[in-house]
Amino acid sequence: MMNILFLCVANSARSQMAEGLARHLLGKQATVLSAGSQPSRVNPYAITVMAELGIDISQHFSKSVDTIDPASIDIVITLCAEEVCPLMPGTTKRLHWPIADPASSDPSLTPDELKTRFRTARDQILKRLEVLRDLLDQS
């Protein structure tokens, strides 16, 4: 079984959605975790857009990368785009999926616009996970 870690800064949106999607898609093929360098809280919009796919991440919580044993991880997938991604020392395989942060403090964005941003990030992660699943199926 493969151990996969999704890393972002806040562990509040992209990495949380990736964790939920990967658990759903990969099932027993992998143990899936997520963490961040500056953990905060799971973004409510992430919970909402994941529920649209029937995936419940409402019980997820933000975790610090410092709590993860690097020796226990086979693949680290960083999801940062415009910000500096956290590093995880000692892992054997690293992938970088640059996905724009859907969260925003811009007061001009409506709730519908924010949901659209989160759906876009979710769908980009999903497409990459489908490719990863297919690769794991072949190995």
Salt bridges, closest charged atoms under 4 A:
GLU19 OE2 - ARG23 NH2 2.70
GLU19 OE1 - HIS60 ND1 3.83
GLU19 OE1 - LYS63 NZ 3.57
GLU52 OE2 - ARG119 NH2 2.70
GLU52 OE1 - ARG122 NH1 3.16
GLU83 OE2 - ARG14 NH2 2.53
ASP101 OD2 - ARG14 NH2 3.92
ASP123 OD1 - ARG122 NE 2.86
ASP134 OD1 - ARG133 NE 3.58
